[in-house]
């Protein structure tokens, strides 16, 4: 390449380089692009008015708390308290054998309950064969009705024990049989029970106790070897913790 062409090429390249560099330089005294003050004030006023006109947010409403339904109260149905007697039982003036018998309740009877012993298995019931009440054990009976509603009743005081009434001789009979040496006397005695508080009966022969019998007993048979013409004396006595009633006595002898 000749010299004039080279000079022209270099000159052209230098001009292009200066042009590119000149495009990238910042403009001198270029004012900042700030929006006019009037436009800014208008924008602020519009935003303030919009904030005033917006409806306030309401307080959120919570759903109601569910409440449990009250548990219904079950009231038991009342029925009259009664006692059904399962075996013959004495109904007494108080809870125990130290009290007098008012009546005897028979198996199958139903009696109304009016009270109960504070601690023991005794019930106060209406006397089915008279006025007033009496005490009976619950051992041989069945409860029914609202028996838990009856009040507790304090037992009455026990009376001072007294000896039972003396029995009265009803009749006696005997048979004498010769045994080769003397006679075997077979004596049958019958008496009337006049006591209601005896613990038992004693039979005496010639002043010696020969038998101890249960209460309410009214007859006894004795066999005794005795010589002919020798009298034998018998006695019948009721007794309890207070003592004896005194004897009903009689005497007789084999011929």
MIZATOR-87330 format. One line per 10 residues: number of its first residue (from 1); their letters; for each residue x, y, z of N, C-alpha, C. Coordinates in pm, 1 decimal, m for minus. Layout:
NUM) A) X,Y,Z,X,Y,Z,X,Y,Z ~ ...
END
This chain:
1) XXXXXXXXXX) 87.2,m116.8,0.0,0.0,0.0,0.0,91.2,122.2,0.0 ~ 48.9,224.5,m76.0,133.2,341.3,m84.6,113.7,430.4,33.8 ~ 193.0,527.6,49.7,196.2,611.7,169.3,74.3,696.2,182.2 ~ 14.5,756.2,82.3,m103.4,840.8,101.3,m220.7,759.9,151.9 ~ m240.2,640.3,108.0,m353.7,557.9,153.2,m338.8,525.4,301.4 ~ m224.4,486.8,348.6,m201.1,455.6,489.0,m234.1,574.3,574.6 ~ m192.0,694.0,532.9,m217.6,814.1,613.1,m366.1,837.6,621.6 ~ m436.0,817.4,513.5,m581.6,839.8,513.0,m652.5,738.6,602.5 ~ m611.4,617.9,602.2,m674.8,514.7,686.7,m654.9,546.3,833.7 ~ m534.7,585.7,870.3,m509.4,617.2,1010.4,m591.2,737.3,1053.2
11) XXXXXXXXXX) m605.6,832.3,968.7,m681.0,952.1,1002.8,m827.4,917.4,1023.0 ~ m876.3,832.6,935.6,m1018.4,792.3,949.4,m1041.1,716.5,1079.5 ~ m951.7,628.5,1114.1,m964.8,551.5,1239.0,m959.6,642.1,1358.4 ~ m875.0,744.0,1358.8,m864.2,837.0,1472.4,m991.8,915.0,1488.3 ~ m1051.6,956.9,1376.7,m1177.0,1034.3,1384.9,m1288.3,948.6,1443.8 ~ m1298.0,825.5,1403.5,m1402.1,736.2,1456.8,m1384.2,713.5,1606.1 ~ m1258.5,699.5,1647.3,m1233.1,678.1,1789.3,m1274.7,798.2,1869.8 ~ m1244.6,916.1,1825.7,m1283.9,1038.3,1896.0,m1434.8,1051.5,1900.5 ~ m1500.1,1010.0,1796.5,m1647.5,1019.7,1793.3,m1712.4,928.1,1896.9 ~ m1658.0,808.4,1906.6,m1713.3,712.9,2005.0,m1691.2,762.6,2144.8
21) XXXXXXXXXX) m1571.4,811.6,2175.4,m1543.4,863.0,2309.3,m1628.5,983.3,2340.6 ~ m1655.8,1062.8,2244.2,m1738.5,1180.8,2269.0,m1881.2,1144.4,2301.5 ~ m1934.2,1041.8,2248.9,m2073.0,999.6,2280.0,m2087.4,952.5,2423.8 ~ m1984.2,896.9,2481.7,m1992.9,842.7,2618.6,m1966.3,946.2,2726.0 ~ m1923.8,1067.4,2696.2,m1898.1,1169.8,2796.6,m2027.7,1231.6,2841.3 ~ m2046.9,1269.5,2976.5,m2171.0,1332.7,3025.6,m2182.4,1471.0,2974.4 ~ m2307.6,1514.6,2956.5,m2332.5,1648.8,2907.4,m2303.8,1747.9,3016.1 ~ m2245.4,1853.3,2986.6,m2211.5,1955.9,3085.3,m2333.9,2032.5,3123.7 ~ m2352.1,2060.3,3262.2,m2459.7,2141.6,3317.8,m2595.2,2085.6,3285.8 ~ m2611.9,1949.0,3286.0,m2744.8,1888.7,3261.0,m2825.8,1897.5,3389.0
31) XXXXXXXXXX) m2941.2,1965.9,3393.9,m3020.7,1981.4,3517.6,m3084.2,1849.5,3559.2 ~ m3101.0,1826.8,3692.7,m3165.1,1700.1,3738.9,m3309.9,1696.6,3698.6 ~ m3353.3,1574.1,3672.1,m3491.0,1554.7,3626.3,m3580.4,1541.8,3748.5 ~ m3618.9,1655.8,3806.8,m3703.7,1660.2,3926.2,m3840.9,1702.7,3885.7 ~ m3945.5,1632.2,3925.7,m4080.9,1672.1,3886.2,m4112.2,1805.6,3948.4 ~ m4196.0,1880.5,3886.2,m4232.6,2012.2,3938.1,m4295.0,1997.5,4076.4 ~ m4275.7,2096.4,4168.1,m4328.4,2097.2,4304.3,m4479.0,2091.3,4305.6 ~ m4545.0,2158.1,4213.0,m4690.8,2158.5,4207.5,m4745.0,2019.0,4185.5 ~ m4674.4,1938.8,4098.6,m4718.7,1802.2,4073.0,m4704.7,1717.0,4197.7 ~ m4593.7,1736.2,4275.2,m4574.4,1658.3,4397.3,m4681.6,1689.3,4499.8
41) XXXXXXXXXX) m4718.4,1816.9,4521.5,m4820.4,1855.5,4618.3,m4954.5,1796.1,4581.7 ~ m4985.6,1794.4,4454.5,m5113.3,1736.5,4411.2,m5120.6,1587.9,4440.1 ~ m5008.7,1519.6,4416.8,m5007.3,1375.1,4442.0,m5027.6,1345.3,4590.3 ~ m4961.3,1421.8,4680.2,m4974.8,1401.7,4824.7,m5117.0,1426.8,4869.2 ~ m5181.0,1534.0,4818.1,m5319.7,1565.4,4855.3,m5413.7,1455.9,4811.6 ~ m5391.0,1402.4,4692.4,m5478.6,1295.4,4642.8,m5467.4,1171.0,4729.4 ~ m5344.1,1136.5,4768.9,m5326.2,1018.5,4853.1,m5390.9,1038.6,4989.3 ~ m5379.0,1162.4,5046.3,m5441.1,1190.5,5176.7,m5591.1,1179.5,5169.0 ~ m5652.1,1236.1,5065.0,m5797.2,1228.3,5048.0,m5842.7,1084.2,5032.9 ~ m5764.9,1005.3,4960.1,m5801.4,864.3,4942.0,m5797.7,789.8,5075.0
51) XXXXXXXXXX) m5696.7,823.1,5160.2,m5687.0,757.8,5290.9,m5802.4,795.4,5380.6 ~ m5850.7,924.8,5371.8,m5963.2,967.9,5454.3,m6090.9,901.0,5410.9 ~ m6108.7,882.8,5280.2,m6233.2,828.7,5227.9,m6243.2,677.1,5239.9 ~ m6132.8,608.4,5270.8,m6140.2,461.5,5282.4,m6216.0,422.6,5409.0 ~ m6312.3,335.2,5398.5,m6388.6,294.0,5517.7,m6298.0,218.7,5615.2 ~ m6320.9,241.1,5746.1,m6236.9,170.9,5845.4,m6263.7,21.2,5841.7 ~ m6157.2,m50.9,5869.2,m6171.7,m197.4,5876.3,m6246.2,m234.5,6003.9 ~ m6347.8,m317.3,5991.8,m6424.8,m359.2,6109.3,m6349.8,m460.3,6194.8 ~ m6387.2,m464.1,6324.1,m6328.1,m563.9,6414.9,m6381.2,m701.8,6377.8 ~ m6294.0,m797.7,6357.9,m6343.7,m930.7,6317.2,m6430.5,m992.6,6426.3
61) XXXXXXXXXX) m6541.5,m1051.5,6385.2,m6635.2,m1115.5,6478.1,m6597.9,m1262.3,6495.3 ~ m6570.8,m1300.9,6623.5,m6535.4,m1440.2,6651.4,m6660.7,m1525.6,6656.1 ~ m6651.8,m1647.6,6611.7,m6769.7,m1736.4,6620.3,m6802.5,m1764.7,6766.2 ~ m6932.0,m1780.3,6799.2,m6970.8,m1805.8,6939.7,m6913.4,m1937.2,6990.7 ~ m6871.4,m1932.0,7118.1,m6817.9,m2053.2,7181.3,m6931.9,m2148.3,7214.5 ~ m6923.4,m2271.0,7168.5,m7034.3,m2364.4,7197.6,m7041.7,m2393.1,7347.3 ~ m7162.4,m2396.0,7401.2,m7185.2,m2427.4,7543.0,m7244.7,m2566.9,7554.8 ~ m7197.7,m2638.6,7657.9,m7247.7,m2774.6,7677.9,m7384.6,m2770.6,7743.5 ~ m7469.2,m2861.6,7704.4,m7603.1,m2870.6,7762.0,m7593.6,m2926.7,7903.1 ~ m7672.2,m2874.3,7998.9,m7666.7,m2928.8,8135.7,m7712.9,m3073.3,8140.1
71) XXXXXXXXXX) m7643.4,m3151.5,8224.1,m7679.9,m3292.4,8239.7,m7811.2,m3303.4,8316.4 ~ m7909.0,m3372.3,8262.2,m8038.0,m3381.4,8332.8,m8023.6,m3458.3,8463.5 ~ m8090.8,m3410.8,8567.8,m8090.9,m3476.7,8698.4,m8200.8,m3581.7,8701.9 ~ m8161.7,m3705.8,8732.7,m8257.9,m3815.7,8737.1,m8308.9,m3829.4,8880.7 ~ m8435.7,m3806.8,8899.9,m8498.0,m3819.6,9031.3,m8562.7,m3957.1,9042.9 ~ m8516.4,m4042.1,9139.5,m8576.3,m4175.8,9150.9,m8722.3,m4167.2,9191.9 ~ m8800.7,m4257.9,9138.7,m8942.9,m4262.5,9172.1,m8960.0,m4319.6,9312.5 ~ m9037.6,m4250.9,9395.4,m9058.8,m4295.0,9533.0,m9165.9,m4402.8,9536.8 ~ m9140.9,m4504.2,9618.1,m9242.2,m4605.8,9646.5,m9234.8,m4638.6,9794.9 ~ m9347.3,m4671.2,9857.5,m9349.5,m4693.0,10002.4,m9252.3,m4803.8,10043.5
81) XXXXXXXXXX) m9168.8,m4779.0,10144.7,m9075.4,m4882.8,10191.2,m9149.0,m4993.1,10266.0 ~ m9119.2,m5117.2,10229.4,m9186.6,m5231.5,10292.0,m9085.3,m5342.7,10318.6 ~ m9127.9,m5432.9,10404.9,m9046.5,m5548.8,10440.7,m9132.2,m5672.8,10421.8 ~ m9081.2,m5766.2,10339.6,m9151.2,m5893.4,10322.4,m9084.0,m5997.7,10410.1 ~ m9163.0,m6060.2,10496.5,m9110.1,m6157.9,10591.6,m9092.4,m6292.2,10520.7 ~ m8972.6,m6349.3,10531.8,m8943.2,m6477.4,10466.9,m8952.5,m6595.9,10562.6 ~ m8943.1,m6571.5,10692.0,m8956.5,m6677.0,10793.9,m9017.3,m6613.6,10917.8 ~ m9093.5,m6692.5,10992.6,m9161.0,m6640.1,11111.8,m9061.3,m6567.2,11202.1 ~ m9095.2,m6443.3,11238.5,m9004.1,m6358.6,11316.2,m9082.0,m6283.4,11423.3 ~ m9025.1,m6278.3,11543.2,m9087.2,m6200.9,11650.9,m9065.2,m6052.2,11626.1
91) XXXXXXXXXX) m9171.6,m5975.1,11641.2,m9164.2,m5829.4,11632.2,m9176.7,m5776.3,11774.8 ~ m9071.5,m5710.9,11823.8,m9062.0,m5676.5,11965.5,m9072.2,m5525.5,11988.7 ~ m9075.3,m5490.4,12116.1,m9082.0,m5349.6,12153.6,m8949.3,m5277.7,12132.9 ~ m8845.7,m5352.6,12105.9,m8713.9,m5296.0,12081.6,m8627.5,m5395.8,12007.7 ~ m8506.5,m5355.9,11969.2,m8419.2,m5441.9,11889.2,m8340.4,m5541.7,11973.5 ~ m8403.4,m5652.3,12012.2,m8331.7,m5754.1,12088.0,m8425.3,m5839.1,12171.0 ~ m8374.7,m5955.0,12214.6,m8457.3,m6047.9,12291.0,m8488.0,m5998.3,12431.8 ~ m8419.2,m5894.3,12475.3,m8450.5,m5839.5,12607.6,m8578.0,m5755.7,12607.0 ~ m8633.5,m5730.8,12488.4,m8759.2,m5656.5,12477.1,m8876.8,m5753.6,12463.1 ~ m8992.1,m5711.4,12511.1,m9111.9,m5795.1,12504.2,m9157.9,m5812.9,12359.3
101) XXXXXXXXXX) m9219.2,m5929.0,12332.5,m9274.4,m5957.2,12199.8,m9408.9,m5886.2,12185.3 ~ m9424.7,m5813.9,12074.0,m9552.5,m5748.7,12042.6,m9640.0,m5843.0,11961.2 ~ m9581.7,m5901.1,11856.8,m9652.6,m5996.8,11772.6,m9549.3,m6080.1,11697.7 ~ m9595.0,m6186.0,11635.7,m9507.5,m6269.5,11553.3,m9549.9,m6255.0,11408.1 ~ m9456.5,m6210.0,11324.1,m9483.2,m6192.6,11181.7,m9459.8,m6325.1,11111.2 ~ m9554.7,m6363.5,11026.9,m9547.9,m6491.8,10958.4,m9484.5,m6476.4,10819.7 ~ m9430.6,m6588.2,10769.4,m9370.0,m6587.7,10636.3,m9473.1,m6545.4,10532.0 ~ m9430.8,m6456.4,10442.5,m9519.7,m6406.4,10337.5,m9585.7,m6274.3,10370.5 ~ m9584.5,m6234.2,10497.1,m9645.2,m6105.9,10534.6,m9560.5,m5990.2,10482.7 ~ m9628.8,m5880.0,10446.4,m9561.8,m5756.4,10405.9,m9603.5,m5646.1,10503.3
111) XXXXXXXXXX) m9504.5,m5578.2,10558.5,m9531.4,m5473.8,10657.9,m9464.1,m5344.0,10614.0 ~ m9525.4,m5231.8,10651.6,m9471.8,m5100.0,10617.6,m9359.1,m5062.5,10713.0 ~ m9251.7,m5007.3,10657.6,m9135.5,m4965.5,10736.3,m9149.6,m4818.0,10772.8 ~ m9124.6,m4785.9,10900.1,m9129.3,m4646.3,10944.4,m8994.5,m4596.1,10996.0 ~ m8899.4,m4685.3,11020.6,m8769.4,m4642.6,11071.2,m8670.2,m4756.8,11069.6 ~ m8545.3,m4725.0,11103.3,m8440.1,m4826.6,11105.0,m8344.3,m4798.6,11219.9 ~ m8276.8,m4904.8,11264.8,m8175.3,m4893.1,11369.9,m8055.2,m4815.9,11314.7 ~ m7988.4,m4733.4,11395.7,m7874.8,m4656.0,11344.0,m7761.4,m4741.2,11289.5 ~ m7736.2,m4858.5,11346.6,m7620.5,m4938.4,11304.6,m7652.8,m5085.0,11278.5 ~ m7753.4,m5141.0,11343.5,m7780.0,m5284.1,11332.5,m7893.0,m5311.9,11233.1
121) XXXXXXXXXX) m7906.4,m5440.1,11197.9,m8005.1,m5481.1,11097.5,m8141.9,m5501.6,11162.4 ~ m8196.9,m5393.7,11215.1,m8331.6,m5394.6,11272.1,m8413.9,m5285.9,11204.4 ~ m8543.3,m5316.3,11182.8,m8634.7,m5222.2,11117.9,m8756.8,m5200.5,11206.1 ~ m8802.1,m5076.0,11209.7,m8925.8,m5042.3,11280.8,m9039.9,m5049.9,11180.1 ~ m9140.6,m5131.8,11209.5,m9251.3,m5153.6,11115.6,m9384.1,m5130.3,11186.8 ~ m9486.5,m5105.2,11106.3,m9620.7,m5092.0,11162.1,m9671.8,m5228.8,11206.1 ~ m9733.2,m5232.2,11321.9,m9789.4,m5356.7,11373.7,m9910.6,m5395.3,11288.3 ~ m9902.5,m5507.0,11213.8,m10014.6,m5543.0,11125.8,m10136.7,m5595.0,11200.8 ~ m10122.1,m5622.4,11329.3,m10234.5,m5676.1,11406.8,m10269.7,m5588.0,11526.9 ~ m10246.6,m5460.1,11511.8,m10278.7,m5368.3,11620.4,m10223.1,m5230.7,11590.6
131) XXXXXXXXXX) m10227.1,m5144.0,11689.4,m10176.0,m5008.7,11671.9,m10027.9,m5002.9,11707.5 ~ m9964.4,m4893.8,11669.3,m9824.7,m4874.1,11705.0,m9728.4,m4946.4,11612.4 ~ m9604.5,m4955.0,11657.0,m9497.3,m5015.7,11578.1,m9423.9,m5119.6,11661.7 ~ m9338.0,m5195.4,11594.0,m9252.5,m5292.2,11662.5,m9125.0,m5309.6,11581.0 ~ m9025.9,m5372.5,11642.0,m8893.5,m5390.0,11581.2,m8876.4,m5535.2,11536.2 ~ m8823.3,m5551.9,11414.2,m8800.1,m5686.4,11361.7,m8664.5,m5688.8,11292.2 ~ m8597.1,m5801.7,11302.3,m8467.6,m5817.9,11234.5,m8488.7,m5829.4,11084.2 ~ m8390.0,m5777.2,11008.2,m8396.4,m5787.8,10863.4,m8330.6,m5912.6,10809.1 ~ m8282.5,m5999.9,10899.3,m8208.3,m6119.5,10857.0,m8293.5,m6212.0,10771.7 ~ m8420.0,m6230.2,10809.8,m8508.1,m6321.9,10737.0,m8619.6,m6244.0,10667.7
141) XXXXXXXXXX) m8582.4,m6134.9,10601.3,m8681.1,m6051.0,10533.5,m8617.5,m5988.8,10409.7 ~ m8702.6,m5939.7,10318.9,m8657.7,m5877.5,10194.7,m8709.9,m5734.8,10188.6 ~ m8618.5,m5640.7,10162.0,m8656.3,m5499.6,10152.6,m8712.9,m5468.1,10015.1 ~ m8805.7,m5372.7,10010.7,m8857.6,m5322.2,9883.8,m8897.4,m5177.1,9903.4 ~ m8914.3,m5106.3,9791.5,m8952.0,m4965.9,9799.7,m8834.0,m4877.2,9837.0 ~ m8863.1,m4750.9,9864.5,m8759.2,m4650.8,9894.4,m8718.4,m4658.2,10041.2 ~ m8659.1,m4771.4,10079.1,m8626.0,m4793.3,10220.4,m8513.5,m4702.6,10268.7 ~ m8434.8,m4645.2,10175.7,m8325.5,m4557.9,10215.6,m8375.8,m4421.7,10265.2 ~ m8503.6,m4393.3,10249.3,m8557.9,m4263.9,10290.9,m8607.3,m4263.4,10435.0 ~ m8617.8,m4379.9,10497.9,m8675.7,m4384.0,10632.9,m8574.0,m4330.5,10733.8
151) XXXXXXXXXX) m8619.5,m4266.9,10840.1,m8527.1,m4210.0,10938.9,m8471.2,m4317.2,11032.2 ~ m8357.3,m4286.6,11091.3,m8303.1,m4374.3,11195.3,m8376.4,m4347.4,11326.9 ~ m8393.4,m4452.4,11404.6,m8468.2,m4443.8,11530.4,m8381.0,m4500.3,11642.5 ~ m8368.2,m4425.5,11750.0,m8291.6,m4474.3,11865.6,m8373.3,m4579.4,11940.4 ~ m8311.4,m4689.7,11980.4,m8385.3,m4794.2,12053.0,m8439.1,m4741.5,12185.1 ~ m8555.3,m4788.6,12226.2,m8608.0,m4749.0,12357.3,m8525.7,m4812.8,12468.3 ~ m8527.6,m4754.4,12586.3,m8451.9,m4815.2,12697.2,m8510.4,m4950.6,12734.6 ~ m8423.3,m5040.6,12772.4,m8469.7,m5173.0,12815.8,m8522.5,m5163.2,12958.6 ~ m8623.4,m5241.1,12985.1,m8677.6,m5240.4,13120.9,m8589.3,m5326.1,13210.8 ~ m8598.2,m5301.2,13339.6,m8522.6,m5380.7,13435.8,m8576.7,m5523.8,13435.5
161) XXXXXXXXXX) m8489.5,m5623.0,13411.9,m8539.3,m5760.9,13406.3,m8607.0,m5801.1,13537.0 ~ m8710.3,m5879.9,13523.1,m8781.0,m5933.6,13640.3,m8801.4,m6082.7,13619.4 ~ m8811.6,m6159.0,13725.9,m8832.5,m6304.1,13711.1,m8964.2,m6332.5,13638.8 ~ m8971.8,m6442.6,13567.1,m9095.8,m6476.9,13497.1,m9204.8,m6521.4,13594.4 ~ m9325.9,m6520.8,13541.8,m9439.0,m6568.1,13623.3,m9427.6,m6718.7,13646.1 ~ m9475.4,m6763.2,13761.8,m9467.2,m6905.9,13794.6,m9569.6,m6984.7,13713.2 ~ m9528.3,m7100.0,13657.3,m9624.7,m7182.2,13583.5,m9726.2,m7244.4,13679.9 ~ m9837.8,m7283.4,13622.9,m9939.4,m7352.4,13705.0,m9953.7,m7495.9,13655.8 ~ m9963.3,m7589.3,13751.6,m9976.2,m7731.0,13715.9,m10111.5,m7755.0,13650.3 ~ m10107.1,m7817.0,13534.9,m10231.4,m7847.5,13464.1,m10281.4,m7985.9,13504.3
171) XXXXXXXXXX) m10200.2,m8086.2,13487.5,m10231.2,m8220.2,13539.0,m10106.2,m8307.4,13531.2 ~ m10112.6,m8419.9,13600.6,m10003.9,m8518.0,13590.0,m10065.8,m8657.3,13597.4 ~ m9992.0,m8754.9,13544.0,m10034.0,m8895.4,13552.4,m9909.3,m8982.2,13554.8 ~ m9921.1,m9097.2,13619.4,m9803.9,m9185.1,13628.2,m9848.6,m9331.0,13625.6 ~ m9751.5,m9416.0,13588.2,m9770.9,m9561.5,13585.4,m9653.0,m9623.3,13659.2 ~ m9682.6,m9717.5,13750.7,m9577.2,m9786.7,13825.0,m9568.3,m9931.3,13775.8 ~ m9448.5,m9974.8,13740.8,m9426.1,m10110.2,13690.6,m9321.4,m10178.4,13779.0 ~ m9358.5,m10300.4,13832.4,m9264.7,m10375.0,13917.5,m9149.9,m10426.4,13832.8 ~ m9025.7,m10402.3,13878.3,m8907.2,m10444.2,13802.5,m8832.2,m10558.6,13870.3 ~ m8891.2,m10621.8,13972.5,m8828.1,m10732.0,14044.2,m8762.4,m10687.3,14172.4
181) XXXXXXXXXX) m8731.5,m10560.1,14182.5,m8668.9,m10505.9,14304.3,m8758.0,m10398.4,14364.7 ~ m8799.9,m10304.7,14279.6,m8891.2,m10197.7,14320.4,m8975.5,m10156.2,14198.2 ~ m9023.7,m10035.3,14199.3,m9111.6,m9991.6,14090.9,m9041.6,m9890.4,13999.5 ~ m9068.7,m9904.6,13870.9,m9031.2,m9799.5,13775.4,m9152.3,m9707.1,13759.7 ~ m9136.7,m9584.7,13808.7,m9245.6,m9487.0,13797.9,m9225.7,m9404.0,13670.2 ~ m9326.4,m9406.0,13585.1,m9323.8,m9322.3,13463.9,m9422.3,m9207.1,13486.3 ~ m9365.9,m9084.7,13503.6,m9445.8,m8968.0,13538.1,m9454.8,m8872.8,13417.2 ~ m9576.6,m8835.1,13380.1,m9599.8,m8736.2,13273.9,m9660.1,m8611.2,13337.8 ~ m9591.4,m8496.2,13317.8,m9633.0,m8370.2,13380.0,m9671.3,m8271.0,13269.6 ~ m9782.1,m8200.8,13288.9,m9825.1,m8095.5,13196.1,m9858.8,m7970.6,13276.8
191) XXXXXXXXXX) m9811.0,m7853.7,13229.5,m9834.4,m7728.3,13301.2,m9873.4,m7616.4,13203.1 ~ m9916.6,m7504.6,13259.7,m9954.9,m7387.4,13180.3,m9843.9,m7282.9,13187.6 ~ m9799.6,m7239.1,13071.0,m9695.4,m7135.4,13061.8,m9760.9,m6998.5,13084.1 ~ m9728.4,m6932.7,13193.2,m9786.7,m6802.0,13225.4,m9686.2,m6686.9,13208.1 ~ m9568.3,m6717.1,13160.6,m9464.4,m6614.0,13145.0,m9444.5,m6580.6,12997.0 ~ m9396.9,m6457.1,12973.5,m9360.9,m6418.6,12836.9,m9214.7,m6375.5,12827.3 ~ m9140.9,m6395.4,12936.1,m9000.7,m6353.4,12937.3,m8908.6,m6459.1,12996.6 ~ m8953.9,m6584.7,12994.9,m8870.6,m6690.0,13052.4,m8757.8,m6727.0,12957.5 ~ m8645.2,m6765.9,13015.8,m8534.0,m6819.4,12937.5,m8542.9,m6970.5,12925.8 ~ m8624.7,m7033.7,13011.5,m8641.4,m7178.2,13007.2,m8716.5,m7226.8,13130.4
201) XXXXXXXXXX) m8725.7,m7360.4,13140.7,m8794.2,m7424.5,13254.6,m8701.5,m7528.1,13316.4 ~ m8709.8,m7539.8,13447.1,m8636.3,m7643.6,13519.6,m8737.4,m7738.1,13585.3 ~ m8705.7,m7868.6,13578.4,m8787.7,m7971.4,13644.0,m8708.1,m8026.3,13763.1 ~ m8772.9,m8028.1,13876.9,m8710.1,m8078.0,14000.3,m8777.0,m8209.6,14041.7 ~ m8695.6,m8300.9,14094.4,m8746.6,m8422.2,14159.6,m8681.4,m8430.9,14297.2 ~ m8767.4,m8428.7,14397.9,m8718.1,m8432.7,14536.4,m8611.4,m8324.3,14561.8 ~ m8635.3,m8204.4,14502.8,m8547.7,m8089.9,14528.1,m8424.3,m8081.7,14442.2 ~ m8403.8,m8176.8,14349.9,m8285.1,m8178.1,14264.5,m8327.9,m8154.3,14120.1 ~ m8254.0,m8066.8,14049.2,m8286.7,m8038.9,13908.2,m8254.9,m8162.3,13825.1 ~ m8355.2,m8211.7,13751.1,m8333.7,m8328.6,13665.2,m8345.6,m8293.9,13516.8
211) XXXXXXXXXX) m8393.7,m8172.6,13483.8,m8408.9,m8134.8,13342.7,m8409.3,m7982.5,13330.8 ~ m8349.2,m7934.1,13220.9,m8350.9,m7790.5,13186.9,m8411.1,m7780.2,13047.0 ~ m8529.4,m7720.0,13037.7,m8607.3,m7721.3,12914.1,m8610.1,m7583.0,12848.5 ~ m8641.8,m7583.1,12721.2,m8647.8,m7459.3,12643.2,m8768.2,m7374.9,12685.2 ~ m8765.6,m7242.9,12656.4,m8882.6,m7160.6,12686.3,m9004.4,m7209.2,12608.5 ~ m9121.8,m7181.4,12666.4,m9251.6,m7217.5,12607.5,m9281.0,m7367.6,12613.2 ~ m9194.9,m7445.9,12679.8,m9223.7,m7588.6,12697.8,m9336.1,m7605.1,12801.1 ~ m9423.8,m7702.8,12778.2,m9538.3,m7721.9,12870.4,m9559.2,m7867.4,12911.5 ~ m9465.8,m7958.7,12879.0,m9483.5,m8098.8,12920.4,m9347.6,m8165.6,12937.8 ~ m9344.5,m8270.2,13024.5,m9221.3,m8343.9,13048.1,m9257.3,m8482.7,13099.0
221) XXXXXXXXXX) m9174.5,m8584.3,13060.0,m9193.5,m8723.8,13103.3,m9067.6,m8768.4,13177.3 ~ m9085.6,m8825.4,13296.0,m8973.5,m8872.5,13377.6,m8996.5,m9018.5,13414.8 ~ m8888.9,m9098.7,13413.5,m8893.9,m9239.4,13457.0,m8795.8,m9254.1,13573.2 ~ m8846.7,m9310.6,13686.5,m8766.2,m9312.8,13808.4,m8798.5,m9439.7,13888.0 ~ m8693.6,m9506.3,13936.8,m8712.2,m9627.4,14019.8,m8740.0,m9585.7,14163.8 ~ m8849.5,m9637.5,14219.0,m8890.1,m9594.6,14352.4,m8956.7,m9711.4,14425.4 ~ m8938.9,m9715.0,14554.7,m9003.8,m9819.4,14634.5,m9151.6,m9786.9,14653.3 ~ m9226.9,m9890.4,14671.5,m9370.9,m9872.5,14692.0,m9396.0,m9791.0,14818.8 ~ m9490.6,m9700.0,14810.1,m9529.8,m9619.7,14924.8,m9440.0,m9502.5,14956.8 ~ m9330.5,m9487.4,14883.6,m9238.8,m9374.0,14908.4,m9279.8,m9258.1,14817.3
231) XXXXXXXXXX) m9319.5,m9144.4,14873.6,m9365.1,m9033.7,14789.6,m9249.8,m8968.9,14712.3 ~ m9283.1,m8923.5,14594.6,m9187.9,m8848.9,14508.4,m9247.7,m8709.8,14484.5 ~ m9166.3,m8607.0,14505.6,m9212.5,m8468.2,14487.9,m9148.6,m8407.2,14362.3 ~ m9233.5,m8349.8,14278.5,m9187.1,m8283.4,14155.6,m9214.5,m8132.5,14165.2 ~ m9129.6,m8055.5,14097.5,m9148.3,m7910.8,14089.3,m9117.7,m7859.8,13949.0 ~ m9194.1,m7760.5,13903.3,m9171.8,m7696.4,13771.7,m9148.4,m7547.9,13796.7 ~ m9037.8,m7494.8,13739.5,m9001.4,m7355.0,13762.8,m8958.8,m7288.5,13631.6 ~ m9010.7,m7168.6,13606.8,m8961.7,m7085.2,13495.9,m8847.4,m6997.8,13548.3 ~ m8752.7,m6960.2,13459.3,m8640.5,m6877.8,13504.3,m8592.4,m6787.0,13390.8 ~ m8519.6,m6682.8,13427.9,m8447.3,m6597.3,13333.1,m8329.0,m6534.6,13407.3
241) XXXXXXXXXX) m8267.3,m6431.2,13349.1,m8147.6,m6373.1,13410.6,m8177.7,m6308.9,13545.5 ~ m8304.1,m6273.2,13568.2,m8340.3,m6209.3,13695.1,m8366.8,m6310.1,13805.8 ~ m8378.8,m6438.5,13769.8,m8402.6,m6538.6,13872.7,m8513.6,m6634.8,13836.0 ~ m8555.7,m6713.6,13934.6,m8659.7,m6814.0,13913.3,m8796.7,m6763.5,13955.0 ~ m8897.6,m6828.3,13901.1,m9036.0,m6788.6,13925.8,m9092.3,m6845.5,14055.4 ~ m9023.2,m6942.7,14111.1,m9084.0,m7022.2,14217.2,m9147.3,m7146.3,14155.5 ~ m9154.2,m7253.2,14231.6,m9195.5,m7382.4,14176.2,m9344.8,m7410.0,14196.9 ~ m9400.5,m7471.7,14093.9,m9531.5,m7536.3,14109.1,m9502.1,m7682.2,14142.3 ~ m9547.3,m7731.4,14257.7,m9506.7,m7864.2,14305.2,m9627.6,m7956.0,14329.1 ~ m9598.1,m8084.7,14331.2,m9695.9,m8188.0,14369.0,m9618.0,m8312.2,14411.7
251) XXXXX) m9684.9,m8403.5,14479.8,m9621.4,m8528.7,14526.2,m9716.7,m8645.7,14505.2 ~ m9658.3,m8763.4,14483.0,m9736.7,m8886.4,14471.7,m9642.7,m9004.7,14491.1 ~ m9701.4,m9128.9,14500.8,m9619.9,m9248.3,14526.8,m9681.7,m9369.3,14459.3 ~ m9595.8,m9466.1,14432.2,m9644.9,m9592.5,14377.7,m9710.4,m9672.3,14491.8 ~ m9818.5,m9744.7,14464.8,m9884.5,m9824.7,14570.2,m9797.0,m9942.4,14611.9
END
